[in-house]
């Protein structure tokens, strides 16, 4: 009887260690996907420094000098992708991320239309002495 009592703590410790190891292994192997693409301006030139984001995941990146971007380790699912930047209209596209796969989305952005409002800067003499 003393043998079985001594083995219980060892067995319990071994079981706990095994469960912890399996949990860590499965957590590390959670399949994710990747999204890549190129963003161009209306004239066909690469769109540099365009923000590419998935708001629902709070994830984003910026296009490089060639207009390319990559978002890695994305949970599988359907998302709204947002592209925005200075001088271009914000664009949104629906995307699907699949586990273990790389999805690609290339986009052509439209120039932002509209007029900027006038800003007047005036100078006046202070009424107060410093």
N, C-alpha and C positions, 0 to 999 in steps of 0.2 A: 504494500500500500504506500509506503514511503516513496517508492520509485515513481508512481503515477502522480503523486503530489509534486515531486520535484520536476517532472516533465511538463506540468501544466503551465508554469510561467514561461518556460522555454517555448512551448507550443504556441502560447498566446503571443509572445514576442515575434516568433517566426511568422505567424499569421498576419500580424499587424504590419510587419516589414513587407511582406508579399503584397498586401493590399495597397500600401503606400507606393510601392514600386510600380504596380499596374496602373494606378491613378496617374502618376507622373508620366508614364509611357504613353497612355492614351491621350493625355492633355497635350503632349508634344506632337502627337500625330493627328491632331484635328486638321482635317483637310481644308485648305484655303485656296483662293484663286487670285489671279493677277489681272490687272487691266492696263493695257498699253495703248498708245496711239500717237498721232501727230495732229497738230492744230495749225491751220493756215489762215492767212488774211485773205480778203477778197481778191487781191492781186496775185495770189498764189505763193507769196513769200511766207516763210515760217513765222508763226505768231510767238514771239518771245515774251516770257514773264506773264503768261496767262495762268490764272489760278484755275486748277482742275480739282473739284472737290465732290465728295459724297456727304452732304450735310447730315443725313441720318446716322452715319457712322462717325461723324466728326473727324473725317480724314481728308487730306488734300495734299496737293503738290503744286509745283510751278513748272511750266514748260521751259526747256533749255533753249540754247541758241538755235537749234534746228527745229524747234517747235514740238519736240517729243516729250512725252511724260510717261510715268509708270507708277501705278499704285499697287503695292504688293501686300500679301497676307490679308486679303479681304475675305470675310465670311461669305459663304455661298448665299445667294438670294437675289432679289430684284431691287434695284435702287434707282434713284434719280441722280444723275450726274450733272453738275453745274460747271459751266465754263464762263469765266468773267475776267475782264481786264480793262485797262484804260484805253479809251478810244474805240471799243467794240461793244456791240450789244450782248448782254448776258444771254446765254443759251443754255437750255436744259434738255437732256436726253435721258430716256429710260434705258437701263442696261441690266443684263443678267450676268451674274458671276457664278461660275461653276467650280466645284471643288477640283483641285488638281489640274486646272486648265488655265490658259492665258486667253483672255478675251481682248479684242482689239476694237477701238472706236476712233476713227479719224473724223475731224470736224473742220468745216470752213466757217469762219466767223464773219459776221456782217459789220461794216463800219457803223459806229454810233451816229445817229442822225439827230438833228436838233441844234438849237443855238444856245450858246452860253449866255448867261445874263451879264449885263454890264456891271462892272465894279468900279466905283469912283473913289479915288483916294484924294482927300483934301487936307490941307494943312492950315491951321489957324493959330494965331498967337495966343499963348496962355494968359489968362487974366491973373494968374498967381505968380508971385515972385518966388524963386527958389533960393 
